[in-house]
Amino acid sequence: MEALADAPSATEAFIWNMALVGILVILFYFLLIMPQQRRFKEHSDMLSDLKKGDRVVTGGGLIGKIDKIVDDREMVVDLGNGLKVTALRSTIQGKAEDVTKRAANDAKTGKGEKKK
């Protein structure tokens, strides 16, 4: 009979389970959602700071120099040898210097290599 008296009630078990779920939600937010929002904000700030003459990398991996900014969504990118393409601002992956430095660091640490 004493074992039944020591057992937690259904309400206590429910409260502990909900507290555990709450802790998991908070952990999920801080480990996944917050860093993604920070990267999105940094990328948006970088896109808004682009100006004529900046070297950029497009989403397709093309490296060029901004020749002309058409409006807040489009820009003309000079890829060299007189080849100019119109690109959406949202397809710009980053400034060429930043992206190539990151790729070089990945190559040094072996992050970019495929395992056999």
PyMOL commands that set and color helices and strands:
alter all, ss='L'
color gray80, all
select helices_A, chain A and resi 2-6+10-48+89-91+96-109
alter helices_A, ss='H'
color red, helices_A
select strands_A, chain A and resi 55-58+63-69+74-80+83-88+92-95
alter strands_A, ss='S'
color yellow, strands_A
deselect
rebuild
show_as cartoon
